[in-house]
Amino acid sequence: MYRSHTCGELNASHINQEVTLAGWVQKSRDKGFMAWVDLRDRYGITQLIFDENRTDKEVFEKAKSLGREFVIQVKGTVIERESKNKNIATGDIEILVSELNLLNEAQLPPFTIEDETDGGEDIRMKYRYLDIRRNPVKNSLLFRHKVAMEVRNYLSNQGFCEVETPYLIKSTPEGARDFIVPSRMNAGQFYALPQSPQTFKQLLMVGGMDKYFQIVKCFRDEDLRADRQPEFTQIDCEMAFVEQEDILNMFEGLTRHLLKEVHGLEVEKFPRITYDYAMKTYGNDKPDIRFGMQFGELNTVAQHKDFSVFNTAELVVGIAVPGCASYTRKEIDALIDWVKRPQVGASGMVYCKYEQDGTLKSSVDKFYDQNDLKKWAEITGAQPGDLILVLSGPANKTRSQLSALRMELGNRLGLRKPNEFAPLWVVDFPLLEWDEESERYHAMHHPFTSPKPEDLHLITDNPGAIRANAYDMVLNGNEIGGGSIRIHDKDLQARMFELLGFSKEEAENQFGFLMNAFQYGAPPHGGLAFGLDRLVAILGGQETIRDFIAFPKNNSGRDVMIDAPSIIDNKQLEELNITVVL
């Protein structure tokens, strides 16, 4: 065998034992008459010692020629280490090597395989297999494994059955762009890679599986960012004979289980807020509630004077930033410049300092007196020592801008603590949203989401006012999961397709298989899908997902390690009946 122990398990209890280890050379130190090598594997580091008095001459000389990342096997005796290292688990011992076998040489790596590396992101992605040897990436992948195992354990114990669904499916017009796969055996026809297993899990409910889950790869051909990849992993779940409350309780339980098992935290409260409240109070539908700075709408107390910027605005809205009345003009100007960036798009910002002595000093004192400004403070919840920041303009755009500012200030002030977790549910989403460009409604979640039963009467005269029987779980300002109660009635599903602009022929062509299934006794059902990549990153104290994916793509959707996507050979294209026009 290559090893009797790993490089992370030996300690003082093993002294005088003969052991065999294998791994990579982390570093070596040569003192002439003595040499040390740090041997590394997935489990840790063990120090090896070679000296000219106790080590065979040939072995001693071979040890002096080892380079970084050489793969070696050693045999030797565990001895007590003179200079102990309390920073590693094996720091009390070292191995006096008697035999050294070189298993593979290695070129000098393009960056140092250390926790703090000199490699930039591009070079580390190109040599991802080397990056995985570093503790931060390795530990992130092990952490992902732990979370996935806890998910499987919890759901299995709750009676869920894991079922695999197909990867080669039919393209549908709703949602993001599909990745398309040409069929060689069916000339001119194409599969699509699934954006989610949505219709299949509904069919499993028709099939009587009752509780389904799957940790499944999904694909969306859309623009990328730090928390988005073209291929991603979902914890996909569905349940039959349930209402919304059953699903919320089930997956609150899963989230509590993960927080307890992963971090030892007990989380009791899962607040529930409506979509409308979230947008009005935080400016987005995935609020971070670890800190305050809730929105205060100021129209009634700011539009009665001669300040035309506010008077002509659809919305005047502000937040109170705790303890920041001491900001200098330079610091405030920097914030104004920040909100005026194209990524945020504000045209300007008004500020008001609530001094410790109770006086208020604003950038618009020409128009507003102390009584006016005290009303601003009251509505935004400002206290002495706080800084009130106010934006104005079109309602939706202004809320989005102030939301971005709130999150930025939360980061700057250290209020978004990675080891603090605040989950909540957002419920009562709109069922439909109107798209001006196509002049038709789009499903806010997907076309299979059920309307709230009490809103069904609006379906003819005011469909835009219908609320969805849908819900999102939010954790620390990130949507980590979402779902809905599904439509299980054929006639209602047909009416939904009609609202979305499908002709009867289009609906039958795209979703006839599902409509047919509903004729054979579809139970009431609903579900939820967590984004595993994002969930793991947030539980790991981060918001970027790449380090929690073994082989991620870059911001252009490329795998720079294997150079994909790539050009296909003409012969393959001919077999697929595809002509490429550049």
N, C-alpha and C positions, 0 to 999 in steps of 0.2 A: 504494500500500500504506500501511497505517496506521503501520508502523514498519519501520525497517531493522535495528534492534538491540533487545534487551530492556534493562530498567533494571538488570540485574545483570552485564552482560558487558563494559562499556566500561572501559578502563584507559589508562595512559600511552601505550601503543602506538597508540592511536587519536587522539592529539592532532593537531589541524588538520584532522581529517576532518569532513565534513558528514554529519549523522545525523538520523534521524527516530525519535522515541520516542512512546509512548502509554501511559497509565496513569492512576492515581488520585493526587490531591493528598494527600500524607501530612500536610504542614504547610507553612506559608509564613511568611517573616519580612520585614517591610517597614521599611527604614531611611530612607525618604523619597526619597533619590536613587538607592537601589539596593534590589532585592528578590531574595529567594531562595525557591525552591520545591523541596521534596523530592518527586520523582515516584516512585511505587511501582507495581510490577506483581508477578506471582508470583515473579519471578527476583531481585528486589532493589530498591534505591533509588538513584536518580541525582539529584544536585543540579543544579537549573537556576538560572541567574543572569540577571537583567535589570537594566540600569542606564540612566539617562537619557542618557548620552553615546553609548553603543554600541548601544542598542536602539531600534527604531522607536517613536515616541511612542505610537501606537495600541496596539501590542503591550505596551508598558510599562504603560499604564493598565489594559489588560485583565488583565495579570498581578496587579496590585494588588487586583483584585476577586475573585480566585479564593478559594473556600472549601474546607474539608476535604472530601475524597472527590469533588470535581468530577472528571469524566473529561475528560482533555485530550489533544491531540496537539501536539507541538512539533517544529520543525525548527531546527537550529542547528549550531554548530561546537564540537567538543570542545577545551577549553582546560585548561591546568594549573591546579589549584586552589591558591590561596594558603595557606589553612588546611586542611591535609590531615586526613582522618578515617580513622584506621587501623582503625576498627571495622566498616567496610563495604568490600566488594570494589571499589567504584567511588570510594573515598575520595581518590584522587590527582587526579581530574579533575572538571570540571563542564561544563555545556553553556551556552554563550552563545547565547541563544535569538534567532532572527531571525523566526520565525513561530509563532503560537499559535492553535490552533483549539479552541474549546470544543465537546466532543462531547456532554456532558450535565452539567447542573447536579445538585447533590445537596443534600438537606436535611441539617441538622446531625445526625450519627448519635446514637443514644440512649446510646452509650458510646464511649469513645475506642478507636480502632483502633490499639492499641499492644500490645506484648508483655505489659506489665503494664497491665491495663485496669481501669477503674472500674465495669465492668458485672458485676452478679451473675449467677449461673447461669441464673435464670429469664429475665431480659431477654436474655441472650445466646442462649438457645435459641429465643426468640421471633423474634429477628433473626439466625438462624443464618447466613444468607448474608453478613452483615456480620462475624460471628465468624470465618468461614472466611478472611477477609482478614488476620486476625492471624497472625503467624508460628507461634505454638505449634500452632494448629489446622491451618493450611496444611501445616506440616512433618509433622504426625502423619499427614495423609492421604497425603502423598508417601511417607512411610515405609511406610505400609500397602501402597501400590502396589509399592514395592521388594520387600517381603516376598512379596507375591503373585506377582510376576514370578519371583523366585528359586524359589518352590515349583513354578511351572509349568515352569521350565527343568529343575529337578532331576528331576521326575517324568517329563517328556517324554523326557529323556535315559535314564531307566531303563525306557523302553518302555511307559509308561502312555499310555492314550488318553483324552482328555477327552470325555465324553458327557453331554449334557443329559437330565435326567429330568423328568417332568411336575410341575407345581405344583398342578393340580387332580386330587386323588386321592380315595381312599375313607377315611372316618373309621374309626379302630380304637380299641378300648377301653383299650389298654395305654398307659402313659406319661403325659405331661402332657395337659392339655386341648387339643383341637384348635381352631383357628380354622375356622369353618364358612362355606361359600359356597353360597347357595341357587342352584338351577338353575331358570332361567325356562322352559326347554323341557321339563323333567321335573318337573312340579308336585309339590310336597311332598317332593322329594328334594334332597340336598345333597352337594356336594363338601367335602373338607377340604383345608386347606393342609398340606403335608408337615412333620412334625416332623423328619424326615430322609428321605433317599432309600433307606432300608434295603432294602425288598423289591425295589425296582427294580435296585439294584446287584447283589443276589443273582441276579436274573433275567438281568442282563447276563453273569454268570459262567456260568449255564446256557446262555446264547447264545454262549459261546465267546470273549468279548472279552478274557479272561485277565487284563489289568491295566487297571483303570478308575480315573479320578479326575474330580472335578468341584469347582470352587469355587462353592458353591451356597447360595442363601438358604433358610433353614429358619424355621419358625414354631411357637411354643409359647405358649399362653394361660395363663401362670402369673405368680405374683407376681414383682415385679421387685426388683433391687438394683443396686449399682454395676457389677457384672460380668455383668449379665443384661439382655437386651432381648427384647421379644416377637418381633422378627424378628432373626435373627443369621445369620452366614455360617460354613459349614463347609468345610474341605478334606476332602472325602469320598473314600475310597479303598477298593478291593477288589481281591483277587488270587485266582487259581485255582491249584489244585495246590500248596498251601502248608501248612506247619505254623506253629505259633506262632513258632518261632525265625526263620523266613524273614521274617515281618512285623516282628518286633522289630528285626532287622538292617536291614531296608529303611528303617524310619522313624527309627532312630538315625542312619542316614546322612543323611536329610533334615534332621534337627535339627542335626547337625554342620555340614552345608552352610549352613544359615541363620545359625548363630552365626559361622561363618567369614566369610561374605560380608557380613553386616550389621555385625558388630562386630570382625572380624579375630581371633576367639578360636578356639583349638583346644581342644576338649573331648574327652578320651579316655574318661573313666569314665562309664558309665551303670549305676549300681548297680541290682540287682534285689532287691526285698524282697517278701515275701508280704503279703497283706491282713492276716492275723492279726498278723504282726510289726509292721506299720505301726500298727495299732490299739493294740497293747500298748505300743509304744515311743514313739509320738507322739500317740496319742489320736485320730487321723483317718487317712483313706486317701489324703491328698494332703500328705504332710509336707514342710516346708521343711528341707532338710538342709544349708543354708549355715551353720547354727550347731548347737550341741549341745543341752544341756538335755533329754537323753533321760529318759524316765520310769523311775523306780525304784519297784517295788512293795514296800510295807513291811509287808504284813500279818503276816509271820512275826516281825518285830522290833518291831511296834508294838501288837500285840493281846494281849500277855501281862501287861499292867499293869491298873490300875483306871481307865483313861481310857475311859469308856463310849462316847464319841463314836466312837473308833476300834474298840472291841470289837464294836459293833453294826453296823459298816459292812461291806458286801460287799467293798469295795476301799479300801485306804489306799495312796496313791500320791503321790510327790513328785518335784520337779526341783531341781537345783542351779543357781542363777543366778550366773554368774561375776562375781566382784569386787564383790558387792553386800552383803557383811556390814556395810559401813559405813552402810547405810541407817538413817535415824533412825526412831523409833517413828511419827512423823507420816507418813513415806514408806511405811512398812509398812501403817499403818492405811488409807492411800489405796488400796493394792493390795487390802486386804481389802474395802474398799467397792466396788472395781472388780469383784471376782469375785461380790459379792452383788447386783450389778445384775440386773434381770430378764432381760436379754439373755444373761447367763451362768448365773445361778441357783444359785450355791453358797450354802450356809448359813453358811459361815465358812471360816477358813483358819488353819492352824498354821504357825509359822515357827521356824527355828533358824539362828542365826548361827554360822558356823565362823570363829572369830577367828584372826588371824595367828599367835597364840602356840599354837594347837592346841586351845584350849578351845572348848566348844560351849555356847551359851546359847540356850535355846528358850523359847517361850511356854507350854510345858507341863512346865517343870522340876520341878513338884510330883509328876509321875508318872514321869519318865524321868531316869535318871542318865547320866553321861558315857559309860559303856560302851554303853548303848542308843543314844545319839545318834551315837556313832562308827559304829555299824552303819548308821544312817540315811545318814551321810556316805558310807560305803563303797558302799552299794547305789545311791545317786543319783550317785556319781562326784564328790562335792563335794571341793574343795581348800580349804586355809586362805584366808580372804578371801571365800569364797562364802556365799550365802544359800540355805538350803534352805526350800522352800515345799511344804506338804503339804495335800492335799484328801482327803476321804473321803466315802463314800456308795455308792449303787448303781453298779455297775461301769461300765456304758456311759455313764451321765450324768456320772459323775465324770471319766472319761477325756476326755469332750468339754469339760468345764469347764477341766480342766488344759491341754488343747490350746489353748483360747482364751487362757488366761493366758500360756502359752509364747510364742504368736505376738505378743501385746501386748508382752511384755518384749523379744522380739526386735526389735520396732519401736523401743521406747523406748531400747534400748541400742545402736541403730545396727548391729545384726547382720544385718539384711535389706538388704544393699547392692544397689541397683538395677543396678549395672554388673557384678555377679557372678552367674554362672548355674550352677545345680546341678540337672541333670536326673536323673531316675530312673524306673524302671518299677515299678509295683505289680502283682503277678500273684496268681493263685490266689484270686480273689474267690469268695464263696459264689454258687452258681447261683441260689438262691431265698432269699427272705426272707419270714417269716411275718407277716401283717398281722392284728393282734388284732381290729380293727374289722370287717373283712370275713370273718375266720376262714378265710382261704385264703392260699396262697402267691402271691407276686408275683415276677416275674423281676427280679433285681437289675440286670441290664443291659437285655435285651429278650428276647422269647420265642424268638428264633432263635439264641441263644448255645448253643454245644455244651458238654455236660458234659465234664469230664476223663475220658478213656476208662477210667482205672483206678478211677473212682468210680461207674461205671454200675451196679455191683452194688447200690448203695445206693438205687436209684431206687424200689424197692417199699417197703422197710422204714424207710429213714431219708433221705428226699429232702432234708431240710434240711441234711444234712452234705455234699451233693455240691458239689464245687468246679467253678467255671466255667473253661472254656478262654478266659479273658478277661484283659485287661491294660489298664492306664491309664498314659499318660505324664504325669509330674508335673514341673513346672518352677517352682522358687522358691515352693513351697507352693500352687501352683495346678494343677488338672487341666487340661492343655492338649489332651489327646486321649485317646481310649479306643476299644477295639474288642474283637473276639473272633474265634475260629474259629467258623464257623457250622455249624448242623445242615444236612446235605445229604441225609439219609436220611428218606424220607416217614414211616416207622413211628416213628422216634425223635421226629420233629417232632410227630406226632400224640400221642405219649405226653407230650411237653412241654406241649402245649395242655391235655391232661387234668389234669396236675399243677397247672396254673394255673386250673383251675376252668371251662374251656370245655366245653360239651357238644359232641358230634360235629357237631351242626347249626350251633352258633355258630362252631366252628372252620372248617367248610366255608364258611359265609356270609362270614366275615371274611377268611380266608386260603386259600380253595380254589384260587385261581389259582396260589399258590406251591406248594401241595401237588401240584397237577396237573403243574407244571413239573418237580418232583423226579422224576416218573415217566419223564422223557425223558432221563435220563443227566446228573444234576447232579454236577459235579465237587466234590471237597473244596475249600473256599474259606474265606476270612476277610478281614478288613479292619480299618480304623481310620478315625476321623474326628477331625481337629483342629478346635478352635474358633478360627477365624481372628481374630476380634475380640480374644479374650483373648490368643492367642499374640502378636499384634502389640503389644498393650499391654505385655505383660511384656518382650518384646524391646526395647520403647521405654522401659523403666525405670519403668512405671506398672502399677497393678492395676485402675484404672477404665477402662472401654472407650469411654466416650462420645466423647472427643476423637479417637478413631481411627475413628469412624463419621461420615459426612458429615452425615446428618440423623437424629440419634437421637431416641428417645422419652424422656419424663420418667419419674419413679418411678410414675406412675399409668398408664403405657402410652399417654400422649397425645403427639401431635405438636402442640405449642403454636404452632408457626409456621403451619401450615395449618389448625389447629383440627380435628384428627381424633383419634378417631372423631367422627362427626357424625350428625345426624338425616337419615334418608332421606325423600325426597318420597313422599307417600301413593300417587301414581300408580305409582311404581317398586315399592312394596311390594305393590300390587294385582297387578302383572304377575308378581311372584314368589310370589303366593299366600301372603303373610305378613301376619298380623295382630299388631300390637304391643300388648301389654297392660302398662301401667306401674303 
